[in-house]
Amino acid sequence: MPAAQASTADAGGKLTWTVPTGWQEGQLAQFLVAKYVIAGDGGAQAAVNVSSLAGDGGGFLANVNRWRGQLGLPPFTEADLLPYENQIDVIGSPYGIVDL
């Protein structure tokens, strides 16, 4: 998708990103720094949430299970999580991406 706009950031080293064309800003909720709603075919929608928590927010597995619960999915054990997790490097720090 082509870029539509860049997020706002200050000189304090906060992350910035480019919002793809067609993504609409959504209503923020607790812990969210940004929210985007993506419209699909036939009225389908997806949401992208960007959150920031102090510390580890309960840990990676706890957060994944909170998100799974929000989607009506059962919790994962650590072993359940492994096939769904991908690690990426962002500015020298590891981040996990999970396919839910």
Jmol script that loads the backbone (N, CA, C; Angstrom):
load data "model"
ATOM      1  N   MET A   1       0.841  -1.181   0.000  1.00  0.00           N
ATOM      2  CA  MET A   1       0.000   0.000   0.000  1.00  0.00           C
ATOM      3  C   MET A   1       0.886   1.244   0.000  1.00  0.00           C
ATOM      4  N   PRO A   2       0.510   2.256  -0.742  1.00  0.00           N
ATOM      5  CA  PRO A   2       1.295   3.480  -0.713  1.00  0.00           C
ATOM      6  C   PRO A   2       1.105   4.217   0.605  1.00  0.00           C
ATOM      7  N   ALA A   3       2.125   4.973   0.985  1.00  0.00           N
ATOM      8  CA  ALA A   3       2.072   5.716   2.243  1.00  0.00           C
ATOM      9  C   ALA A   3       1.116   6.889   2.119  1.00  0.00           C
ATOM     10  N   ALA A   4       0.349   7.135   3.169  1.00  0.00           N
ATOM     11  CA  ALA A   4      -0.577   8.257   3.189  1.00  0.00           C
ATOM     12  C   ALA A   4      -0.081   9.358   4.105  1.00  0.00           C
ATOM     13  N   GLN A   5       0.405   8.983   5.268  1.00  0.00           N
ATOM     14  CA  GLN A   5       0.840   9.976   6.236  1.00  0.00           C
ATOM     15  C   GLN A   5       1.812   9.325   7.197  1.00  0.00           C
ATOM     16  N   ALA A   6       2.628  10.121   7.810  1.00  0.00           N
ATOM     17  CA  ALA A   6       3.537   9.617   8.834  1.00  0.00           C
ATOM     18  C   ALA A   6       2.943   9.944  10.190  1.00  0.00           C
ATOM     19  N   SER A   7       3.210   9.107  11.171  1.00  0.00           N
ATOM     20  CA  SER A   7       2.744   9.398  12.517  1.00  0.00           C
ATOM     21  C   SER A   7       3.539  10.564  13.083  1.00  0.00           C
ATOM     22  N   THR A   8       2.990  11.180  14.114  1.00  0.00           N
ATOM     23  CA  THR A   8       3.710  12.265  14.763  1.00  0.00           C
ATOM     24  C   THR A   8       4.677  11.684  15.774  1.00  0.00           C
ATOM     25  N   ALA A   9       5.787  12.345  15.962  1.00  0.00           N
ATOM     26  CA  ALA A   9       6.784  11.916  16.941  1.00  0.00           C
ATOM     27  C   ALA A   9       7.584  13.133  17.370  1.00  0.00           C
ATOM     28  N   ASP A  10       8.213  13.048  18.524  1.00  0.00           N
ATOM     29  CA  ASP A  10       9.064  14.144  18.971  1.00  0.00           C
ATOM     30  C   ASP A  10      10.522  13.736  18.868  1.00  0.00           C
ATOM     31  N   ALA A  11      11.393  14.623  19.283  1.00  0.00           N
ATOM     32  CA  ALA A  11      12.825  14.364  19.198  1.00  0.00           C
ATOM     33  C   ALA A  11      13.301  13.445  20.314  1.00  0.00           C
ATOM     34  N   GLY A  12      12.402  12.944  21.142  1.00  0.00           N
ATOM     35  CA  GLY A  12      12.766  12.095  22.263  1.00  0.00           C
ATOM     36  C   GLY A  12      13.011  10.649  21.891  1.00  0.00           C
ATOM     37  N   GLY A  13      13.097  10.325  20.610  1.00  0.00           N
ATOM     38  CA  GLY A  13      13.403   8.967  20.202  1.00  0.00           C
ATOM     39  C   GLY A  13      12.199   8.043  20.132  1.00  0.00           C
ATOM     40  N   LYS A  14      10.998   8.572  20.134  1.00  0.00           N
ATOM     41  CA  LYS A  14       9.815   7.718  20.014  1.00  0.00           C
ATOM     42  C   LYS A  14       9.737   7.146  18.606  1.00  0.00           C
ATOM     43  N   LEU A  15       9.133   5.977  18.489  1.00  0.00           N
ATOM     44  CA  LEU A  15       8.976   5.336  17.192  1.00  0.00           C
ATOM     45  C   LEU A  15       8.067   6.154  16.285  1.00  0.00           C
ATOM     46  N   THR A  16       8.347   6.097  15.017  1.00  0.00           N
ATOM     47  CA  THR A  16       7.485   6.706  14.009  1.00  0.00           C
ATOM     48  C   THR A  16       7.150   5.640  12.984  1.00  0.00           C
ATOM     49  N   TRP A  17       6.090   5.841  12.250  1.00  0.00           N
ATOM     50  CA  TRP A  17       5.698   4.895  11.226  1.00  0.00           C
ATOM     51  C   TRP A  17       4.932   5.631  10.151  1.00  0.00           C
ATOM     52  N   THR A  18       4.769   4.962   9.033  1.00  0.00           N
ATOM     53  CA  THR A  18       4.011   5.501   7.918  1.00  0.00           C
ATOM     54  C   THR A  18       2.689   4.745   7.835  1.00  0.00           C
ATOM     55  N   VAL A  19       1.611   5.480   7.777  1.00  0.00           N
ATOM     56  CA  VAL A  19       0.278   4.882   7.726  1.00  0.00           C
ATOM     57  C   VAL A  19      -0.095   4.643   6.264  1.00  0.00           C
ATOM     58  N   PRO A  20      -0.404   3.402   5.902  1.00  0.00           N
ATOM     59  CA  PRO A  20      -0.776   3.124   4.509  1.00  0.00           C
ATOM     60  C   PRO A  20      -2.057   3.833   4.096  1.00  0.00           C
ATOM     61  N   THR A  21      -2.130   4.171   2.826  1.00  0.00           N
ATOM     62  CA  THR A  21      -3.327   4.776   2.267  1.00  0.00           C
ATOM     63  C   THR A  21      -4.528   3.857   2.504  1.00  0.00           C
ATOM     64  N   GLY A  22      -5.617   4.418   2.907  1.00  0.00           N
ATOM     65  CA  GLY A  22      -6.844   3.649   3.136  1.00  0.00           C
ATOM     66  C   GLY A  22      -7.059   3.260   4.578  1.00  0.00           C
ATOM     67  N   TRP A  23      -6.023   3.318   5.409  1.00  0.00           N
ATOM     68  CA  TRP A  23      -6.188   3.034   6.839  1.00  0.00           C
ATOM     69  C   TRP A  23      -6.772   4.272   7.502  1.00  0.00           C
ATOM     70  N   GLN A  24      -7.808   4.101   8.270  1.00  0.00           N
ATOM     71  CA  GLN A  24      -8.463   5.209   8.967  1.00  0.00           C
ATOM     72  C   GLN A  24      -8.130   5.154  10.451  1.00  0.00           C
ATOM     73  N   GLU A  25      -7.895   6.320  11.043  1.00  0.00           N
ATOM     74  CA  GLU A  25      -7.639   6.343  12.486  1.00  0.00           C
ATOM     75  C   GLU A  25      -8.888   5.892  13.230  1.00  0.00           C
ATOM     76  N   GLY A  26      -8.696   5.030  14.230  1.00  0.00           N
ATOM     77  CA  GLY A  26      -9.794   4.542  15.046  1.00  0.00           C
ATOM     78  C   GLY A  26      -9.776   5.201  16.417  1.00  0.00           C
ATOM     79  N   GLN A  27     -10.773   4.879  17.206  1.00  0.00           N
ATOM     80  CA  GLN A  27     -10.904   5.438  18.551  1.00  0.00           C
ATOM     81  C   GLN A  27      -9.907   4.766  19.490  1.00  0.00           C
ATOM     82  N   LEU A  28      -9.148   5.569  20.217  1.00  0.00           N
ATOM     83  CA  LEU A  28      -8.159   5.039  21.152  1.00  0.00           C
ATOM     84  C   LEU A  28      -8.838   4.473  22.392  1.00  0.00           C
ATOM     85  N   ALA A  29      -8.224   3.467  22.955  1.00  0.00           N
ATOM     86  CA  ALA A  29      -8.677   2.855  24.202  1.00  0.00           C
ATOM     87  C   ALA A  29      -7.472   2.756  25.134  1.00  0.00           C
ATOM     88  N   GLN A  30      -7.686   2.182  26.300  1.00  0.00           N
ATOM     89  CA  GLN A  30      -6.621   2.052  27.288  1.00  0.00           C
ATOM     90  C   GLN A  30      -5.385   1.391  26.664  1.00  0.00           C
ATOM     91  N   PHE A  31      -4.219   1.938  26.942  1.00  0.00           N
ATOM     92  CA  PHE A  31      -2.912   1.457  26.503  1.00  0.00           C
ATOM     93  C   PHE A  31      -2.598   1.753  25.040  1.00  0.00           C
ATOM     94  N   LEU A  32      -3.554   2.235  24.245  1.00  0.00           N
ATOM     95  CA  LEU A  32      -3.290   2.427  22.822  1.00  0.00           C
ATOM     96  C   LEU A  32      -2.636   3.768  22.544  1.00  0.00           C
ATOM     97  N   VAL A  33      -1.579   3.716  21.738  1.00  0.00           N
ATOM     98  CA  VAL A  33      -0.910   4.915  21.248  1.00  0.00           C
ATOM     99  C   VAL A  33      -1.556   5.325  19.925  1.00  0.00           C
ATOM    100  N   ALA A  34      -1.977   4.328  19.155  1.00  0.00           N
ATOM    101  CA  ALA A  34      -2.635   4.569  17.872  1.00  0.00           C
ATOM    102  C   ALA A  34      -3.536   3.378  17.560  1.00  0.00           C
ATOM    103  N   LYS A  35      -4.569   3.639  16.772  1.00  0.00           N
ATOM    104  CA  LYS A  35      -5.447   2.573  16.293  1.00  0.00           C
ATOM    105  C   LYS A  35      -5.855   2.922  14.872  1.00  0.00           C
ATOM    106  N   TYR A  36      -5.821   1.900  14.004  1.00  0.00           N
ATOM    107  CA  TYR A  36      -6.208   2.084  12.613  1.00  0.00           C
ATOM    108  C   TYR A  36      -7.221   1.013  12.236  1.00  0.00           C
ATOM    109  N   VAL A  37      -8.207   1.412  11.436  1.00  0.00           N
ATOM    110  CA  VAL A  37      -9.227   0.497  10.941  1.00  0.00           C
ATOM    111  C   VAL A  37      -9.016   0.362   9.437  1.00  0.00           C
ATOM    112  N   ILE A  38      -9.017  -0.888   8.980  1.00  0.00           N
ATOM    113  CA  ILE A  38      -8.769  -1.190   7.574  1.00  0.00           C
ATOM    114  C   ILE A  38     -10.040  -1.810   7.006  1.00  0.00           C
ATOM    115  N   ALA A  39     -10.582  -1.194   5.971  1.00  0.00           N
ATOM    116  CA  ALA A  39     -11.796  -1.706   5.334  1.00  0.00           C
ATOM    117  C   ALA A  39     -11.418  -2.719   4.266  1.00  0.00           C
ATOM    118  N   GLY A  40     -12.165  -3.830   4.252  1.00  0.00           N
ATOM    119  CA  GLY A  40     -11.940  -4.864   3.253  1.00  0.00           C
ATOM    120  C   GLY A  40     -13.151  -5.029   2.360  1.00  0.00           C
ATOM    121  N   ASP A  41     -13.119  -6.035   1.547  1.00  0.00           N
ATOM    122  CA  ASP A  41     -14.221  -6.320   0.638  1.00  0.00           C
ATOM    123  C   ASP A  41     -15.455  -6.785   1.402  1.00  0.00           C
ATOM    124  N   GLY A  42     -16.621  -6.451   0.906  1.00  0.00           N
ATOM    125  CA  GLY A  42     -17.872  -6.931   1.474  1.00  0.00           C
ATOM    126  C   GLY A  42     -18.131  -6.462   2.899  1.00  0.00           C
ATOM    127  N   GLY A  43     -17.591  -5.311   3.270  1.00  0.00           N
ATOM    128  CA  GLY A  43     -17.813  -4.784   4.609  1.00  0.00           C
ATOM    129  C   GLY A  43     -16.893  -5.357   5.677  1.00  0.00           C
ATOM    130  N   ALA A  44     -15.952  -6.218   5.292  1.00  0.00           N
ATOM    131  CA  ALA A  44     -15.007  -6.774   6.272  1.00  0.00           C
ATOM    132  C   ALA A  44     -14.110  -5.664   6.805  1.00  0.00           C
ATOM    133  N   GLN A  45     -13.703  -5.791   8.068  1.00  0.00           N
ATOM    134  CA  GLN A  45     -12.815  -4.817   8.685  1.00  0.00           C
ATOM    135  C   GLN A  45     -11.752  -5.520   9.510  1.00  0.00           C
ATOM    136  N   ALA A  46     -10.616  -4.876   9.620  1.00  0.00           N
ATOM    137  CA  ALA A  46      -9.548  -5.321  10.511  1.00  0.00           C
ATOM    138  C   ALA A  46      -9.075  -4.098  11.276  1.00  0.00           C
ATOM    139  N   ALA A  47      -8.505  -4.325  12.462  1.00  0.00           N
ATOM    140  CA  ALA A  47      -7.972  -3.228  13.261  1.00  0.00           C
ATOM    141  C   ALA A  47      -6.504  -3.487  13.561  1.00  0.00           C
ATOM    142  N   VAL A  48      -5.714  -2.425  13.524  1.00  0.00           N
ATOM    143  CA  VAL A  48      -4.313  -2.472  13.920  1.00  0.00           C
ATOM    144  C   VAL A  48      -4.183  -1.587  15.149  1.00  0.00           C
ATOM    145  N   ASN A  49      -3.751  -2.179  16.254  1.00  0.00           N
ATOM    146  CA  ASN A  49      -3.578  -1.448  17.504  1.00  0.00           C
ATOM    147  C   ASN A  49      -2.100  -1.314  17.813  1.00  0.00           C
ATOM    148  N   VAL A  50      -1.680  -0.116  18.183  1.00  0.00           N
ATOM    149  CA  VAL A  50      -0.312   0.145  18.621  1.00  0.00           C
ATOM    150  C   VAL A  50      -0.400   0.529  20.086  1.00  0.00           C
ATOM    151  N   SER A  51       0.231  -0.282  20.957  1.00  0.00           N
ATOM    152  CA  SER A  51       0.142  -0.022  22.389  1.00  0.00           C
ATOM    153  C   SER A  51       1.523   0.178  22.987  1.00  0.00           C
ATOM    154  N   SER A  52       1.536   0.835  24.137  1.00  0.00           N
ATOM    155  CA  SER A  52       2.777   1.060  24.859  1.00  0.00           C
ATOM    156  C   SER A  52       2.499   0.848  26.334  1.00  0.00           C
ATOM    157  N   LEU A  53       3.268  -0.040  26.946  1.00  0.00           N
ATOM    158  CA  LEU A  53       3.100  -0.345  28.361  1.00  0.00           C
ATOM    159  C   LEU A  53       4.415  -0.126  29.082  1.00  0.00           C
ATOM    160  N   ALA A  54       4.340   0.321  30.312  1.00  0.00           N
ATOM    161  CA  ALA A  54       5.551   0.433  31.122  1.00  0.00           C
ATOM    162  C   ALA A  54       5.999  -0.979  31.500  1.00  0.00           C
ATOM    163  N   GLY A  55       7.294  -1.208  31.521  1.00  0.00           N
ATOM    164  CA  GLY A  55       7.795  -2.542  31.857  1.00  0.00           C
ATOM    165  C   GLY A  55       7.421  -3.523  30.777  1.00  0.00           C
ATOM    166  N   ASP A  56       7.159  -4.758  31.178  1.00  0.00           N
ATOM    167  CA  ASP A  56       6.819  -5.780  30.187  1.00  0.00           C
ATOM    168  C   ASP A  56       5.321  -6.049  30.104  1.00  0.00           C
ATOM    169  N   GLY A  57       4.511  -5.279  30.837  1.00  0.00           N
ATOM    170  CA  GLY A  57       3.059  -5.409  30.742  1.00  0.00           C
ATOM    171  C   GLY A  57       2.546  -6.781  31.131  1.00  0.00           C
ATOM    172  N   GLY A  58       3.273  -7.482  31.983  1.00  0.00           N
ATOM    173  CA  GLY A  58       2.874  -8.825  32.396  1.00  0.00           C
ATOM    174  C   GLY A  58       3.601  -9.915  31.643  1.00  0.00           C
ATOM    175  N   GLY A  59       4.361  -9.546  30.640  1.00  0.00           N
ATOM    176  CA  GLY A  59       5.112 -10.521  29.852  1.00  0.00           C
ATOM    177  C   GLY A  59       4.454 -10.784  28.507  1.00  0.00           C
ATOM    178  N   PHE A  60       5.245 -11.326  27.599  1.00  0.00           N
ATOM    179  CA  PHE A  60       4.785 -11.553  26.232  1.00  0.00           C
ATOM    180  C   PHE A  60       3.605 -12.513  26.183  1.00  0.00           C
ATOM    181  N   LEU A  61       3.732 -13.663  26.845  1.00  0.00           N
ATOM    182  CA  LEU A  61       2.659 -14.662  26.812  1.00  0.00           C
ATOM    183  C   LEU A  61       1.373 -14.107  27.424  1.00  0.00           C
ATOM    184  N   ALA A  62       1.481 -13.387  28.520  1.00  0.00           N
ATOM    185  CA  ALA A  62       0.293 -12.805  29.160  1.00  0.00           C
ATOM    186  C   ALA A  62      -0.413 -11.833  28.215  1.00  0.00           C
ATOM    187  N   ASN A  63       0.364 -11.036  27.486  1.00  0.00           N
ATOM    188  CA  ASN A  63      -0.242 -10.099  26.542  1.00  0.00           C
ATOM    189  C   ASN A  63      -0.888 -10.821  25.371  1.00  0.00           C
ATOM    190  N   VAL A  64      -0.212 -11.828  24.841  1.00  0.00           N
ATOM    191  CA  VAL A  64      -0.800 -12.604  23.744  1.00  0.00           C
ATOM    192  C   VAL A  64      -2.125 -13.216  24.196  1.00  0.00           C
ATOM    193  N   ASN A  65      -2.156 -13.770  25.403  1.00  0.00           N
ATOM    194  CA  ASN A  65      -3.390 -14.379  25.894  1.00  0.00           C
ATOM    195  C   ASN A  65      -4.484 -13.346  26.147  1.00  0.00           C
ATOM    196  N   ARG A  66      -4.107 -12.130  26.547  1.00  0.00           N
ATOM    197  CA  ARG A  66      -5.113 -11.059  26.698  1.00  0.00           C
ATOM    198  C   ARG A  66      -5.718 -10.749  25.336  1.00  0.00           C
ATOM    199  N   TRP A  67      -4.858 -10.621  24.310  1.00  0.00           N
ATOM    200  CA  TRP A  67      -5.357 -10.338  22.965  1.00  0.00           C
ATOM    201  C   TRP A  67      -6.198 -11.497  22.439  1.00  0.00           C
ATOM    202  N   ARG A  68      -5.772 -12.727  22.692  1.00  0.00           N
ATOM    203  CA  ARG A  68      -6.568 -13.892  22.262  1.00  0.00           C
ATOM    204  C   ARG A  68      -7.940 -13.859  22.918  1.00  0.00           C
ATOM    205  N   GLY A  69      -7.979 -13.522  24.206  1.00  0.00           N
ATOM    206  CA  GLY A  69      -9.256 -13.420  24.905  1.00  0.00           C
ATOM    207  C   GLY A  69     -10.170 -12.372  24.291  1.00  0.00           C
ATOM    208  N   GLN A  70      -9.597 -11.260  23.840  1.00  0.00           N
ATOM    209  CA  GLN A  70     -10.392 -10.210  23.201  1.00  0.00           C
ATOM    210  C   GLN A  70     -11.002 -10.694  21.890  1.00  0.00           C
ATOM    211  N   LEU A  71     -10.371 -11.693  21.279  1.00  0.00           N
ATOM    212  CA  LEU A  71     -10.881 -12.262  20.029  1.00  0.00           C
ATOM    213  C   LEU A  71     -11.742 -13.502  20.250  1.00  0.00           C
ATOM    214  N   GLY A  72     -11.958 -13.860  21.529  1.00  0.00           N
ATOM    215  CA  GLY A  72     -12.750 -15.038  21.843  1.00  0.00           C
ATOM    216  C   GLY A  72     -11.992 -16.341  21.664  1.00  0.00           C
ATOM    217  N   LEU A  73     -10.652 -16.289  21.662  1.00  0.00           N
ATOM    218  CA  LEU A  73      -9.829 -17.483  21.498  1.00  0.00           C
ATOM    219  C   LEU A  73      -9.330 -17.972  22.853  1.00  0.00           C
ATOM    220  N   PRO A  74      -9.096 -19.273  23.004  1.00  0.00           N
ATOM    221  CA  PRO A  74      -8.581 -19.789  24.278  1.00  0.00           C
ATOM    222  C   PRO A  74      -7.121 -19.388  24.480  1.00  0.00           C
ATOM    223  N   PRO A  75      -6.649 -19.378  25.720  1.00  0.00           N
ATOM    224  CA  PRO A  75      -5.252 -19.000  25.981  1.00  0.00           C
ATOM    225  C   PRO A  75      -4.264 -20.019  25.444  1.00  0.00           C
ATOM    226  N   PHE A  76      -3.057 -19.535  25.163  1.00  0.00           N
ATOM    227  CA  PHE A  76      -1.928 -20.355  24.744  1.00  0.00           C
ATOM    228  C   PHE A  76      -1.077 -20.709  25.953  1.00  0.00           C
ATOM    229  N   THR A  77      -0.423 -21.865  25.890  1.00  0.00           N
ATOM    230  CA  THR A  77       0.705 -22.149  26.775  1.00  0.00           C
ATOM    231  C   THR A  77       1.948 -21.652  26.037  1.00  0.00           C
ATOM    232  N   GLU A  78       3.089 -21.645  26.708  1.00  0.00           N
ATOM    233  CA  GLU A  78       4.335 -21.232  26.059  1.00  0.00           C
ATOM    234  C   GLU A  78       4.615 -22.111  24.834  1.00  0.00           C
ATOM    235  N   ALA A  79       4.368 -23.416  24.951  1.00  0.00           N
ATOM    236  CA  ALA A  79       4.597 -24.340  23.826  1.00  0.00           C
ATOM    237  C   ALA A  79       3.626 -24.064  22.676  1.00  0.00           C
ATOM    238  N   ASP A  80       2.369 -23.708  22.992  1.00  0.00           N
ATOM    239  CA  ASP A  80       1.389 -23.386  21.949  1.00  0.00           C
ATOM    240  C   ASP A  80       1.815 -22.176  21.137  1.00  0.00           C
ATOM    241  N   LEU A  81       2.459 -21.218  21.815  1.00  0.00           N
ATOM    242  CA  LEU A  81       2.814 -19.949  21.193  1.00  0.00           C
ATOM    243  C   LEU A  81       3.918 -20.081  20.141  1.00  0.00           C
ATOM    244  N   LEU A  82       4.861 -20.974  20.353  1.00  0.00           N
ATOM    245  CA  LEU A  82       6.062 -21.060  19.512  1.00  0.00           C
ATOM    246  C   LEU A  82       5.797 -21.089  18.004  1.00  0.00           C
ATOM    247  N   PRO A  83       4.867 -21.911  17.499  1.00  0.00           N
ATOM    248  CA  PRO A  83       4.679 -21.940  16.041  1.00  0.00           C
ATOM    249  C   PRO A  83       4.075 -20.656  15.466  1.00  0.00           C
ATOM    250  N   TYR A  84       3.505 -19.790  16.318  1.00  0.00           N
ATOM    251  CA  TYR A  84       2.819 -18.593  15.850  1.00  0.00           C
ATOM    252  C   TYR A  84       3.636 -17.320  16.017  1.00  0.00           C
ATOM    253  N   GLU A  85       4.812 -17.419  16.637  1.00  0.00           N
ATOM    254  CA  GLU A  85       5.606 -16.233  16.948  1.00  0.00           C
ATOM    255  C   GLU A  85       6.744 -16.046  15.961  1.00  0.00           C
ATOM    256  N   ASN A  86       6.931 -14.819  15.523  1.00  0.00           N
ATOM    257  CA  ASN A  86       8.064 -14.414  14.694  1.00  0.00           C
ATOM    258  C   ASN A  86       8.759 -13.268  15.401  1.00  0.00           C
ATOM    259  N   GLN A  87      10.080 -13.284  15.404  1.00  0.00           N
ATOM    260  CA  GLN A  87      10.855 -12.208  16.016  1.00  0.00           C
ATOM    261  C   GLN A  87      11.362 -11.274  14.913  1.00  0.00           C
ATOM    262  N   ILE A  88      11.275  -9.967  15.166  1.00  0.00           N
ATOM    263  CA  ILE A  88      11.860  -8.981  14.266  1.00  0.00           C
ATOM    264  C   ILE A  88      12.736  -8.046  15.096  1.00  0.00           C
ATOM    265  N   ASP A  89      13.660  -7.384  14.440  1.00  0.00           N
ATOM    266  CA  ASP A  89      14.527  -6.424  15.095  1.00  0.00           C
ATOM    267  C   ASP A  89      14.047  -5.023  14.742  1.00  0.00           C
ATOM    268  N   VAL A  90      13.794  -4.203  15.763  1.00  0.00           N
ATOM    269  CA  VAL A  90      13.376  -2.821  15.554  1.00  0.00           C
ATOM    270  C   VAL A  90      14.346  -1.933  16.315  1.00  0.00           C
ATOM    271  N   ILE A  91      15.134  -1.213  15.585  1.00  0.00           N
ATOM    272  CA  ILE A  91      16.119  -0.284  16.154  1.00  0.00           C
ATOM    273  C   ILE A  91      16.979  -0.994  17.205  1.00  0.00           C
ATOM    274  N   GLY A  92      17.418  -2.199  16.897  1.00  0.00           N
ATOM    275  CA  GLY A  92      18.320  -2.928  17.773  1.00  0.00           C
ATOM    276  C   GLY A  92      17.661  -3.669  18.916  1.00  0.00           C
ATOM    277  N   SER A  93      16.340  -3.697  18.983  1.00  0.00           N
ATOM    278  CA  SER A  93      15.631  -4.418  20.044  1.00  0.00           C
ATOM    279  C   SER A  93      14.733  -5.480  19.424  1.00  0.00           C
ATOM    280  N   PRO A  94      14.666  -6.673  20.049  1.00  0.00           N
ATOM    281  CA  PRO A  94      13.812  -7.732  19.505  1.00  0.00           C
ATOM    282  C   PRO A  94      12.340  -7.487  19.834  1.00  0.00           C
ATOM    283  N   TYR A  95      11.489  -7.736  18.877  1.00  0.00           N
ATOM    284  CA  TYR A  95      10.040  -7.631  19.081  1.00  0.00           C
ATOM    285  C   TYR A  95       9.393  -8.898  18.528  1.00  0.00           C
ATOM    286  N   GLY A  96       8.322  -9.323  19.177  1.00  0.00           N
ATOM    287  CA  GLY A  96       7.597 -10.500  18.717  1.00  0.00           C
ATOM    288  C   GLY A  96       6.352 -10.115  17.966  1.00  0.00           C
ATOM    289  N   ILE A  97       6.097 -10.826  16.891  1.00  0.00           N
ATOM    290  CA  ILE A  97       4.861 -10.673  16.118  1.00  0.00           C
ATOM    291  C   ILE A  97       4.170 -12.030  16.169  1.00  0.00           C
ATOM    292  N   VAL A  98       2.885 -12.021  16.504  1.00  0.00           N
ATOM    293  CA  VAL A  98       2.129 -13.263  16.641  1.00  0.00           C
ATOM    294  C   VAL A  98       0.940 -13.245  15.695  1.00  0.00           C
ATOM    295  N   ASP A  99       0.795 -14.302  14.928  1.00  0.00           N
ATOM    296  CA  ASP A  99      -0.353 -14.472  14.047  1.00  0.00           C
ATOM    297  C   ASP A  99      -1.482 -15.071  14.870  1.00  0.00           C
ATOM    298  N   LEU A 100      -2.526 -14.285  15.113  1.00  0.00           N
ATOM    299  CA  LEU A 100      -3.670 -14.759  15.882  1.00  0.00           C
ATOM    300  C   LEU A 100      -4.773 -15.223  14.970  1.00  0.00           C
TER     301      LEU A 100
END
end "model"
wireframe off; spacefill off
backbone 0.3
color backbone group
